[in-house]
Amino acid sequence: MESVLVAIVTGVVTLVGVILSNSKSQAVMAVKLDSLAAKVEKHNQVLERTYRLEQDMAVAKNDIEALQRKVG
């Protein structure tokens, strides 16, 4: 009977430890995920700005070529 009681107490203590460890781990993962999401959003904004700049450069290049044909 005594060994059963010891096993139950040990099981409960282990379960509490696992639950606390998992909750802390999940909190750390949430913080890291938020940080990663912010970095991805910043990267996406850079890509969008670069795409717009490339489009603007293509238009400017066409305008320059058209002006050169008029002058030349």
JOUR-V792209 format. One line per field, one symbol per residue. ss: DSSP state (h for helix, s for strand, l for the rest). phi: phi as a letter, one per 40 degrees, with the letter a starting at -180 (. if undefined). psi: psi as a letter, one per 30 degrees, with the letter a starting at -180 (. if undefined). A space follows every 50 residues. Layout:
# JOUR-V792209
ss=???
phi=???
psi=???
This chain:
# JOUR-V792209
ss=lhhhhhhhhhhhhhhhhhhhhhhhhhhhhhhhhhhhhhhhhhhhhhhhhh hhhhhhhhhhhhhhhhhhhhhl
phi=.ccccccccccccccccccccccccccccccccccccccccccccccccc cccccccccccccccccccccc
psi=eeeeeeeeeeeeeeeeeeeeeeeeeeeeeeeeeeeeeeeeeeeeeeeeee eeeeeeeeeeeeeeeeeeeee.
